[in-house]
Amino acid sequence: MLKKPLNLAANLRVAGQAYQPAKWEQRGYALLTALALSTVSAQAQSAEAALTQVKEKVIGIVQVIFAIILIIGLIRVVMKFVQGSPDALGSLGWLVGGVLLWFGFQLFKDDLVSAVGGSAGGGLTK
């Protein structure tokens, strides 16, 4: 069975003729190409949406972890002041530094999101 198409192709080459698809074949190829391109476009859009969701979840997780750390730090500083610990002011300084770092992260995140052209993502700042 394979010899027949090969011989036909060889005969066409020898005769100097090229294969000319019928109109229905051309339309079928065009339809398949259009379907393939639309599928690829839909997959790209769904991948972009998935990456956006992952980015928003990561930013939200980082914000929650940072907030938990700051709350724990605040509780420890208050406990040191109540107990009259000599390093209470040093702990307060570390807490203020953590709060400044928190606001710096928020500023950097918002600046980066606006520069890229995305929407503001993340849990606590919405």
ZAVEXKOL-528710 format. One record per residue: chain; residue in one letter; z negated, y, x of N, C-alpha, C in turn. Coordinates in Angstrom, 3 decimals, padded with zeros to 6 digits, m for minus. Layout:
N
+-----+------+----------+----------+----------+----------+----------+----------+----------+----------+----------+
: mol : type :     n.up :  n.north :   n.east :    ca.up : ca.north :  ca.east :     c.up :  c.north :   c.east :
+-----+------+----------+----------+----------+----------+----------+----------+----------+----------+----------+
:   A :    a :        Z :        Y :        X :        Z :        Y :        X :        Z :        Y :        X :
...
+-----+------+----------+----------+----------+----------+----------+----------+----------+----------+----------+
This chain:
126
+-----+------+----------+----------+----------+----------+----------+----------+----------+----------+----------+
: mol : type :     n.up :  n.north :   n.east :    ca.up : ca.north :  ca.east :     c.up :  c.north :   c.east :
+-----+------+----------+----------+----------+----------+----------+----------+----------+----------+----------+
:   A :    m :  000.000 : m001.200 :  000.814 :  000.000 :  000.000 :  000.000 :  000.000 :  001.255 :  000.851 :
:   A :    l : m000.644 :  001.239 :  002.015 : m000.684 :  002.418 :  002.858 :  000.667 :  002.689 :  003.514 :
:   A :    k :  001.462 :  001.673 :  003.679 :  002.742 :  001.873 :  004.350 :  003.694 :  002.709 :  003.520 :
:   A :    k :  003.612 :  002.589 :  002.200 :  004.526 :  003.334 :  001.356 :  004.331 :  004.848 :  001.467 :
:   A :    p :  003.092 :  005.410 :  001.336 :  002.934 :  006.860 :  001.493 :  003.266 :  007.315 :  002.903 :
:   A :    l :  002.925 :  006.530 :  003.898 :  003.257 :  006.922 :  005.257 :  004.763 :  006.957 :  005.461 :
:   A :    n :  005.444 :  005.977 :  004.908 :  006.906 :  005.961 :  005.036 :  007.525 :  007.119 :  004.270 :
:   A :    l :  006.975 :  007.442 :  003.088 :  007.489 :  008.563 :  002.308 :  007.302 :  009.866 :  003.076 :
:   A :    a :  006.120 :  010.037 :  003.691 :  005.870 :  011.243 :  004.476 :  006.807 :  011.298 :  005.673 :
:   A :    a :  007.034 :  010.154 :  006.329 :  007.947 :  010.124 :  007.470 :  009.356 :  010.432 :  007.020 :
:   A :    n :  009.750 :  009.912 :  005.866 :  011.097 :  010.196 :  005.356 :  011.265 :  011.670 :  005.029 :
:   A :    l :  010.211 :  012.296 :  004.477 :  010.303 :  013.725 :  004.157 :  010.415 :  014.559 :  005.432 :
:   A :    r :  009.665 :  014.167 :  006.471 :  009.742 :  014.919 :  007.727 :  011.114 :  014.782 :  008.349 :
:   A :    v :  011.652 :  013.590 :  008.309 :  012.974 :  013.367 :  008.904 :  014.027 :  014.142 :  008.131 :
:   A :    a :  013.887 :  014.185 :  006.827 :  014.872 :  014.882 :  006.008 :  014.694 :  016.383 :  006.069 :
:   A :    g :  013.565 :  016.878 :  006.687 :  013.339 :  018.313 :  006.793 :  012.793 :  018.921 :  005.518 :
:   A :    q :  012.254 :  018.110 :  004.653 :  011.704 :  018.616 :  003.409 :  010.180 :  018.636 :  003.510 :
:   A :    a :  009.576 :  019.552 :  002.818 :  008.117 :  019.641 :  002.761 :  007.670 :  019.272 :  001.355 :
:   A :    y :  006.437 :  018.801 :  001.262 :  005.893 :  018.420 : m000.045 :  005.642 :  019.664 : m000.867 :
:   A :    q :  006.161 :  019.701 : m002.051 :  005.973 :  020.817 : m002.973 :  005.139 :  020.330 : m004.156 :
:   A :    p :  003.880 :  020.786 : m004.266 :  003.058 :  020.332 : m005.395 :  003.585 :  020.903 : m006.706 :
:   A :    a :  003.369 :  020.146 : m007.758 :  003.779 :  020.580 : m009.089 :  002.864 :  021.710 : m009.550 :
:   A :    k :  003.271 :  022.387 : m010.608 :  002.475 :  023.503 : m011.141 :  001.098 :  023.025 : m011.580 :
:   A :    w :  000.993 :  021.885 : m012.207 : m000.302 :  021.391 : m012.660 : m001.204 :  021.054 : m011.470 :
:   A :    e : m000.600 :  020.579 : m010.355 : m001.387 :  020.319 : m009.155 : m001.903 :  021.624 : m008.551 :
:   A :    q : m001.074 :  022.645 : m008.518 : m001.486 :  023.943 : m007.989 : m002.620 :  024.526 : m008.825 :
:   A :    r : m002.488 :  024.410 : m010.157 : m003.553 :  024.923 : m011.031 : m004.843 :  024.125 : m010.848 :
:   A :    g : m004.723 :  022.825 : m010.679 : m005.900 :  021.983 : m010.448 : m006.601 :  022.351 : m009.152 :
:   A :    y : m005.818 :  022.557 : m008.086 : m006.418 :  022.969 : m006.809 : m007.095 :  024.334 : m006.934 :
:   A :    a : m006.459 :  025.256 : m007.648 : m007.048 :  026.590 : m007.835 : m008.354 :  026.491 : m008.626 :
:   A :    l : m008.372 :  025.649 : m009.656 : m009.583 :  025.469 : m010.458 : m010.703 :  024.853 : m009.625 :
:   A :    l : m010.385 :  023.841 : m008.841 : m011.396 :  023.214 : m007.984 : m011.933 :  024.196 : m006.943 :
:   A :    t : m011.045 :  025.004 : m006.386 : m011.477 :  026.001 : m005.407 : m012.398 :  027.034 : m006.050 :
:   A :    a : m012.039 :  027.493 : m007.240 : m012.871 :  028.472 : m007.941 : m014.231 :  027.881 : m008.288 :
:   A :    l : m014.264 :  026.637 : m008.724 : m015.533 :  025.985 : m009.043 : m016.397 :  025.815 : m007.794 :
:   A :    a : m015.770 :  025.441 : m006.694 : m016.520 :  025.267 : m005.444 : m017.103 :  026.599 : m004.983 :
:   A :    l : m016.319 :  027.675 : m005.063 : m016.812 :  028.982 : m004.644 : m017.939 :  029.475 : m005.547 :
:   A :    s : m017.835 :  029.242 : m006.845 : m018.899 :  029.689 : m007.747 : m020.171 :  028.882 : m007.510 :
:   A :    t : m020.040 :  027.601 : m007.178 : m021.204 :  026.772 : m006.882 : m021.888 :  027.251 : m005.615 :
:   A :    v : m021.101 :  027.576 : m004.599 : m021.670 :  028.070 : m003.340 : m022.370 :  029.401 : m003.570 :
:   A :    s : m021.776 :  030.277 : m004.374 : m022.391 :  031.571 : m004.669 : m023.711 :  031.385 : m005.419 :
:   A :    a : m023.732 :  030.481 : m006.397 : m024.955 :  030.234 : m007.148 : m026.037 :  029.644 : m006.245 :
:   A :    q : m025.646 :  028.758 : m005.326 : m026.617 :  028.178 : m004.406 : m027.175 :  029.240 : m003.468 :
:   A :    a : m026.326 :  030.149 : m003.012 : m026.789 :  031.217 : m002.124 : m027.778 :  032.130 : m002.854 :
:   A :    q : m027.487 :  032.434 : m004.118 : m028.393 :  033.284 : m004.881 : m029.721 :  032.585 : m005.133 :
:   A :    s : m029.681 :  031.286 : m005.428 : m030.936 :  030.572 : m005.661 : m031.732 :  030.450 : m004.364 :
:   A :    a : m031.053 :  030.294 : m003.235 : m031.753 :  030.238 : m001.947 : m032.399 :  031.587 : m001.637 :
:   A :    e : m031.692 :  032.667 : m001.940 : m032.252 :  034.002 : m001.708 : m033.478 :  034.235 : m002.587 :
:   A :    a : m033.404 :  033.792 : m003.840 : m034.547 :  033.945 : m004.740 : m035.734 :  033.116 : m004.252 :
:   A :    a : m035.454 :  031.920 : m003.744 : m036.534 :  031.070 : m003.238 : m037.187 :  031.694 : m002.011 :
:   A :    l : m036.383 :  032.265 : m001.115 : m036.937 :  032.916 :  000.073 : m037.758 :  034.144 : m000.303 :
:   A :    t : m037.309 :  034.873 : m001.318 : m038.064 :  036.036 : m001.776 : m039.416 :  035.606 : m002.339 :
:   A :    q : m039.429 :  034.509 : m003.090 : m040.698 :  034.012 : m003.625 : m041.633 :  033.561 : m002.504 :
:   A :    v : m041.076 :  032.903 : m001.498 : m041.897 :  032.458 : m000.364 : m042.484 :  033.666 :  000.356 :
:   A :    k : m041.653 :  034.700 :  000.563 : m042.130 :  035.915 :  001.234 : m043.265 :  036.558 :  000.446 :
:   A :    e : m043.101 :  036.650 : m000.857 : m044.141 :  037.265 : m001.684 : m045.417 :  036.434 : m001.665 :
:   A :    k : m045.288 :  035.115 : m001.669 : m046.479 :  034.261 : m001.627 : m047.202 :  034.389 : m000.291 :
:   A :    v : m046.440 :  034.446 :  000.808 : m047.065 :  034.578 :  002.131 : m047.806 :  035.907 :  002.232 :
:   A :    i : m047.183 :  036.982 :  001.782 : m047.833 :  038.296 :  001.819 : m049.081 :  038.286 :  000.950 :
:   A :    g : m048.999 :  037.665 : m000.220 : m050.165 :  037.578 : m001.102 : m051.298 :  036.775 : m000.481 :
:   A :    i : m050.953 :  035.664 :  000.172 : m051.978 :  034.844 :  000.824 : m052.647 :  035.614 :  001.946 :
:   A :    v : m051.850 :  036.319 :  002.762 : m052.423 :  037.108 :  003.861 : m053.350 :  038.184 :  003.306 :
:   A :    q : m052.948 :  038.831 :  002.221 : m053.791 :  039.874 :  001.635 : m055.104 :  039.310 :  001.107 :
:   A :    v : m055.057 :  038.147 :  000.464 : m056.273 :  037.536 : m000.071 : m057.204 :  037.128 :  001.065 :
:   A :    i : m056.640 :  036.508 :  002.118 : m057.462 :  036.109 :  003.265 : m058.113 :  037.333 :  003.905 :
:   A :    f : m057.337 :  038.395 :  004.073 : m057.876 :  039.619 :  004.673 : m058.981 :  040.204 :  003.807 :
:   A :    a : m058.788 :  040.194 :  002.487 : m059.809 :  040.731 :  001.587 : m061.083 :  039.895 :  001.665 :
:   A :    i : m060.944 :  038.573 :  001.732 : m062.122 :  037.706 :  001.838 : m062.879 :  037.993 :  003.129 :
:   A :    i : m062.145 :  038.143 :  004.231 : m062.792 :  038.441 :  005.511 : m063.525 :  039.779 :  005.460 :
:   A :    l : m062.916 :  040.782 :  004.839 : m063.568 :  042.082 :  004.736 : m064.816 :  042.018 :  003.859 :
:   A :    i : m064.766 :  041.245 :  002.784 : m065.942 :  041.123 :  001.910 : m067.081 :  040.426 :  002.652 :
:   A :    i : m066.748 :  039.360 :  003.381 : m067.771 :  038.673 :  004.178 : m068.356 :  039.618 :  005.226 :
:   A :    g : m067.479 :  040.406 :  005.868 : m067.951 :  041.381 :  006.854 : m068.856 :  042.420 :  006.241 :
:   A :    l : m068.512 :  042.889 :  005.051 : m069.352 :  043.880 :  004.363 : m070.726 :  043.297 :  004.037 :
:   A :    i : m070.747 :  042.070 :  003.569 : m072.031 :  041.422 :  003.252 : m072.879 :  041.276 :  004.516 :
:   A :    r : m072.251 :  040.882 :  005.625 : m073.013 :  040.713 :  006.878 : m073.552 :  042.051 :  007.394 :
:   A :    v : m072.748 :  043.118 :  007.269 : m073.203 :  044.439 :  007.727 : m074.382 :  044.910 :  006.881 :
:   A :    v : m074.286 :  044.743 :  005.559 : m075.386 :  045.147 :  004.684 : m076.640 :  044.345 :  005.012 :
:   A :    m : m076.481 :  043.036 :  005.258 : m077.640 :  042.207 :  005.614 : m078.264 :  042.669 :  006.932 :
:   A :    k : m077.434 :  043.076 :  007.895 : m077.977 :  043.552 :  009.184 : m078.745 :  044.857 :  008.999 :
:   A :    f : m078.234 :  045.752 :  008.139 : m078.951 :  047.002 :  007.892 : m080.263 :  046.741 :  007.153 :
:   A :    v : m080.254 :  045.819 :  006.209 : m081.470 :  045.500 :  005.457 : m082.513 :  044.870 :  006.368 :
:   A :    q : m082.070 :  043.998 :  007.270 : m083.003 :  043.329 :  008.180 : m083.424 :  044.219 :  009.345 :
:   A :    g : m082.755 :  045.349 :  009.519 : m083.089 :  046.255 :  010.615 : m082.604 :  045.749 :  011.960 :
:   A :    s : m081.500 :  045.062 :  011.976 : m080.947 :  044.504 :  013.215 : m080.454 :  045.624 :  014.114 :
:   A :    p : m080.665 :  045.510 :  015.439 : m080.245 :  046.587 :  016.340 : m078.722 :  046.720 :  016.474 :
:   A :    d : m077.990 :  045.683 :  016.161 : m076.531 :  045.791 :  016.294 : m075.849 :  046.081 :  014.951 :
:   A :    a : m076.572 :  046.660 :  014.004 : m076.014 :  046.951 :  012.681 : m074.910 :  048.002 :  012.769 :
:   A :    l : m075.109 :  049.033 :  013.615 : m074.067 :  050.065 :  013.742 : m072.806 :  049.509 :  014.391 :
:   A :    g : m072.971 :  048.602 :  015.347 : m071.796 :  047.961 :  015.957 : m071.024 :  047.138 :  014.942 :
:   A :    s : m071.733 :  046.431 :  014.087 : m071.080 :  045.643 :  013.035 : m070.376 :  046.550 :  012.035 :
:   A :    l : m070.999 :  047.690 :  011.743 : m070.357 :  048.659 :  010.851 : m069.067 :  049.179 :  011.474 :
:   A :    g : m069.087 :  049.413 :  012.778 : m067.868 :  049.846 :  013.470 : m066.761 :  048.799 :  013.371 :
:   A :    w : m067.121 :  047.522 :  013.542 : m066.124 :  046.452 :  013.397 : m065.589 :  046.391 :  011.973 :
:   A :    l : m066.444 :  046.609 :  010.992 : m066.004 :  046.598 :  009.595 : m065.033 :  047.745 :  009.319 :
:   A :    v : m065.369 :  048.945 :  009.833 : m064.463 :  050.087 :  009.663 : m063.122 :  049.789 :  010.341 :
:   A :    g : m063.163 :  049.175 :  011.523 : m061.922 :  048.791 :  012.198 : m061.111 :  047.813 :  011.374 :
:   A :    g : m061.792 :  046.861 :  010.715 : m061.092 :  045.908 :  009.851 : m060.448 :  046.578 :  008.653 :
:   A :    v : m061.164 :  047.555 :  008.078 : m060.598 :  048.290 :  006.939 : m059.374 :  049.089 :  007.378 :
:   A :    l : m059.461 :  049.729 :  008.551 : m058.299 :  050.468 :  009.069 : m057.126 :  049.529 :  009.335 :
:   A :    l : m057.409 :  048.342 :  009.848 : m056.363 :  047.350 :  010.069 : m055.736 :  046.920 :  008.752 :
:   A :    w : m056.550 :  046.764 :  007.720 : m056.065 :  046.416 :  006.385 : m055.079 :  047.472 :  005.885 :
:   A :    f : m055.487 :  048.756 :  005.963 : m054.594 :  049.822 :  005.496 : m053.349 :  049.929 :  006.372 :
:   A :    g : m053.477 :  049.672 :  007.667 : m052.306 :  049.659 :  008.535 : m051.335 :  048.565 :  008.145 :
:   A :    f : m051.863 :  047.379 :  007.819 : m051.004 :  046.286 :  007.365 : m050.287 :  046.661 :  006.081 :
:   A :    q : m051.000 :  047.274 :  005.144 : m050.385 :  047.671 :  003.875 : m049.284 :  048.708 :  004.107 :
:   A :    l : m049.543 :  049.679 :  004.958 : m048.554 :  050.713 :  005.254 : m047.325 :  050.112 :  005.920 :
:   A :    f : m047.566 :  049.215 :  006.891 : m046.449 :  048.579 :  007.588 : m045.645 :  047.706 :  006.638 :
:   A :    k : m046.331 :  046.951 :  005.767 : m045.637 :  046.079 :  004.812 : m044.796 :  046.901 :  003.851 :
:   A :    d : m045.359 :  047.959 :  003.288 : m044.613 :  048.793 :  002.352 : m043.433 :  049.475 :  003.040 :
:   A :    d : m043.634 :  049.927 :  004.276 : m042.550 :  050.563 :  005.026 : m041.440 :  049.566 :  005.329 :
:   A :    l : m041.814 :  048.357 :  005.702 : m040.823 :  047.335 :  006.007 : m040.047 :  046.922 :  004.767 :
:   A :    v : m040.734 :  046.752 :  003.651 : m040.068 :  046.356 :  002.411 : m039.115 :  047.456 :  001.950 :
:   A :    s : m039.505 :  048.714 :  002.060 : m038.620 :  049.794 :  001.629 : m037.437 :  049.947 :  002.576 :
:   A :    a : m037.629 :  049.668 :  003.880 : m036.519 :  049.764 :  004.830 : m035.503 :  048.659 :  004.592 :
:   A :    v : m035.971 :  047.470 :  004.248 : m035.072 :  046.343 :  004.006 : m034.400 :  046.485 :  002.648 :
:   A :    g : m035.063 :  047.143 :  001.730 : m034.462 :  047.354 :  000.407 : m034.950 :  046.371 : m000.620 :
:   A :    g : m036.042 :  045.703 : m000.352 : m036.588 :  044.733 : m001.300 : m037.574 :  045.388 : m002.223 :
:   A :    s : m038.162 :  044.548 : m003.064 : m039.188 :  045.038 : m003.966 : m040.544 :  044.831 : m003.321 :
:   A :    a : m041.498 :  045.613 : m003.738 : m042.846 :  045.479 : m003.165 : m043.422 :  044.155 : m003.607 :
:   A :    g : m043.785 :  043.329 : m002.650 : m044.315 :  042.021 : m002.980 : m045.743 :  041.911 : m002.536 :
:   A :    g : m046.416 :  040.952 : m003.072 : m047.782 :  040.705 : m002.619 : m048.782 :  040.973 : m003.703 :
:   A :    g : m049.830 :  040.228 : m003.636 : m050.805 :  040.147 : m004.712 : m051.573 :  041.392 : m005.061 :
:   A :    l : m052.317 :  041.999 : m004.155 : m053.310 :  042.990 : m004.537 : m052.767 :  044.408 : m004.669 :
:   A :    t : m051.560 :  044.679 : m004.202 : m051.081 :  046.058 : m004.196 : m050.157 :  046.375 : m005.362 :
:   A :    k : m049.927 :  045.430 : m006.235 : m048.993 :  045.707 : m007.356 : m049.610 :  046.598 : m008.381 :
+-----+------+----------+----------+----------+----------+----------+----------+----------+----------+----------+
